[in-house]
Amino acid sequence: MSRDNSKQNQLIGNTKSNIDSGTKTIQNQEPASDGGKTNSPQTESQQSVPEEKESEQSQFLVGLEYEERTERRRVEYRLENYDGSVSKLPRMTRIVSGEDFYDLYEELQETVDDQKHLSVYELNDLTPSTEEKTLRIDRVFDIELDRLEWAKQSLLDKRSATQISETTYEVHPEAGNQPVEIECHLVETKEGSRLEMTLTGATPAPNAVKEAILRDLGYLLPEPTEVFDS
């Protein structure tokens, strides 16, 4: 592999994995047991597992080629709070592509001091989802309605929202360019002033907008007395 292609070698490119109809496609090539000779990895069809067990048996390589530290911190926060298992990469990690890779794999097995030191995975890109998603922010606050109106307008102004209709706006998340449509309603109830927001857009943009709005609400308003988010 060319040294000039070091950026690819550093393994901070795109996410490398793929799920297709419940089939596991990340394969760990186990060290051969017959004198260092390599057994060809099983095919994708032989590695099939039930879709409901995918999250338990598959491993995913997550890489980020970031330009701003804030982007890296956001991704690190998500990984640190993930319910599953997250581990760091080995000391030396490379992405390799080309013909006759299994010949190279066999040579690597013969080169290392202990074959258990060597881990090799077959990687495939995981295509980002563009499925439309709708989230709701629905909360009651023990404040006057005009103060809730001020908070709502502050949230929209901060995000340079474009008004589409009387109650609908379009914003962009802090990261990414996918627009999110926000429908806002303020309702005065016996319990207090109610904020109802519906956020619709391609994933993962609605999640980013909702998280940012809830964070800002914590600074603008007291704790809600009731929460009906979804």
N, C-alpha and C positions, 0 to 999 in steps of 0.2 A: 504493500500500500504506500502511496506517495506521501512523503513528509509534508508536501505543500498542502495536503488535504487534512491538516491537523485539526481544523475546526470541526470537521465531521468526526474525527477520531476522539474528540473530547466528550462525546456522548451527552451533549446538551442540546440536541436537536428536538425533533417532534416526538410526541408520545409514540411508543412503538409497541403496538399490540392490536389485535383485531378479534372481535367476536362475530361469528357468522352462523346464525341459526343454531345457537347453543353449542357450537363446536370450539374446542380449545385449540388455539393456533400458536401459542407460545410454548415451545418445547425445550426442555432442559436436556442437553445431550449428555447422558451419563458416561463416565469414563469406561472404556472397554475393559473387559476382564480377560481377554485372550492374548496376553503378551503385548498389550499396547495397541492392538489393532482396533480399528473403529467399526462399530456397528452402525449402519445407516439409521437415522432416526425414523420413528414410525411416522406414517403418513398422517395427514390431517384427519382422514376418515377413521383411522385406527385410534386416534386420540379423542374421539368424540365423547362428550360427557353430557348428562342431562342439563338443560339450561338452568334449572333451579339450583344446581350445585356449582355453577360457573364461578360465583364469587368466592367459594370456598377452595376451589382447586386451581384457578388460574392465577398467574402472576403478571403484573403489568409494570413496564418500565416507563417512568414519567420523567421527561426531560423538558427543560425550559431554557430557551436562548433569549434571555431578557436584556433589555436596554436600560431600564430604570430599576434601582434597588427596591422601590415600592412594589413593583410587579413581582419581584422575587419574594418579598415578605408576604404578600397576599397568598402566593402559592404555598409557601412554607407553612403559613397559618392553617390552610386547608388540610395539608398533609398531617400536621401535628394533631389536628382534631378529628382525623379520620378514625372510624371505629375498627378498621381492619389493621393488618400488619404492614408497617412501613419500615424498611431498612435501607441503609446506605450501600453504595456500590463498592465492589472490591477495590483494592489500592490501584490496580491497573485495569482499565476498561477501554475497549476499542470497539468501534463499529466496522465490520469487515464485509465487503461485497466483492464479488468476482466469481469466475469459474473455478472449478476444481477445489472448492472450499474444503471438502471432506479430506482431501489429501493434506491440506494445511492443518486441519484438525488432528489428523493422525500424527503429524510431525509435532504439534504442540503437546500432545499426550506423551510423546517420547522425550520431550524437552524438559518438562517440569519435574521437580523433585518428588512430588506426590500428586497423583492424578486427582485427588480430592481437592487440590488447590485450584483446579481448572473448572470453570463453569462456562458453558456455551449455550446461547439461546437463539432460536430462530425468531426474528422480529418482523412484524407487519404493522403498518400504520393503522391507527384507530381513527376512522373518519369522524370528525366532530358532528354532533347531532344538530340538526336544524329544525327539529320538531318544535312547533309552537307550544308555549306553556303559559298558563294563567295562574297568577298568585294573588292573594288578597291580604290587605292590611285592614283590619276592622277592629277599632278600639274606642272605648268610651273614656273620656277624661272629665274630671270634676273641675271644669273651667267654663268661662263664658264662651259663647259661640264665636264672638268676634276675635277672641284670642286664638281659637283654633283656626279661624280663617287666616290670621296673620302667620301662624306656623305653616299652614299649607302653602301659602304664597311664598314664604321663605324657602321651603323645600324646592319648589318649582323654579324660583329665580336662581337658586344656587346651581341648578342643573341646566340652565338656559333652555327651559322647556318651551316648545312651540305649541301654541294653542290651536287645536284642530276644531273643536266645537265648544259650546258653553261649559261642558264638564269634562272634556277630553283633551289630553296633552300628549306630546311626544318628547321623549328624552333619550339620551344615550348614557349607558353605564360608564363608570369611571374607567373601565378597561374594555376595549373592544368597540366595534362600530355598529353593532346591531341595535336598531332603535327599539324602544319599548314604549308602548302606548299605555297611558295612565288615565283611568276614569275616576274622577273624584266626586264624592258627595259628602256634605256636612249636614248632620241631622241633630236637631235639638230634642233631647228626650228627658224623661223624668229623672233618669240616673245621671245626666250630664250631657256634654256635647260629644257626638259620635263622629269619628272619622272613618269613612269607607273608601278604600282605594282598590281598584282592580288593575293589575299590571299584566300586560300581555305582550309577548314577543318570542323570538327564537331563543332556545336555550343556548348558553346559560345566562343570557342578559337579564331576564327578569329577576333571577336570584341576586345578581350583583346590585341591581337598583333597589330591591327590597331591603337588602342588608344595609345599604348606605342610608336609606330613608329612616329605617328604624334606629340606626345609630344617631342620626341627627335629631330625631324626635326626642331622644333621651336628653339632649342638651336644651331643646326648645320648650319642652313641656314636662309637667310632673308625671309620675308613674300613672299609667292608666288604671282605672278602677275595674275595667272588664276588658278581656282580650278574646276576639273571635277570629284571629288570623287563620289562613289556610294556604 
